[in-house]
């Protein structure tokens, strides 16, 4: 079982490979709150916890270190990918098209296993909620009509 300090060092090393900043990463042992994740190690498990407005809203735990790293890096790459999408947005297109592709690119930079795992997770998401450009088009039509 790795210590919080060791986890932080490992995550920061991986984060540097994809250009993630400390603000894109969890804290260790203490919550930042406001929906930011933090990591705890106790009773032989790694805990990945999200606290919002002082209330714990999510807690996942595992004894598998690679699983913890996947959770952390999946969230960090999601932040980076949607930030990328915001600056490269294509009007009238489901924003996930660009963001998911970018997230996949980043995860593959971290290792083939990370990319394969994310690919499965994304396939599950898209099976439940396929890409759909129509809501984006509708919102943009409404905005254009209000502006004129």
Secondary structure as GFF3:
##gff-version 3
##sequence-region A 1 148
A	DSSP	alpha_helix	4	18	.	.	.	ID=ss1
A	DSSP	three_ten_helix	22	24	.	.	.	ID=ss2
A	DSSP	beta_strand	27	28	.	.	.	ID=ss3
A	DSSP	beta_strand	37	42	.	.	.	ID=ss4
A	DSSP	beta_strand	45	52	.	.	.	ID=ss5
A	DSSP	beta_strand	55	62	.	.	.	ID=ss6
A	DSSP	alpha_helix	65	87	.	.	.	ID=ss7
A	DSSP	alpha_helix	96	110	.	.	.	ID=ss8
A	DSSP	alpha_helix	112	128	.	.	.	ID=ss9
A	DSSP	alpha_helix	134	147	.	.	.	ID=ss10
###
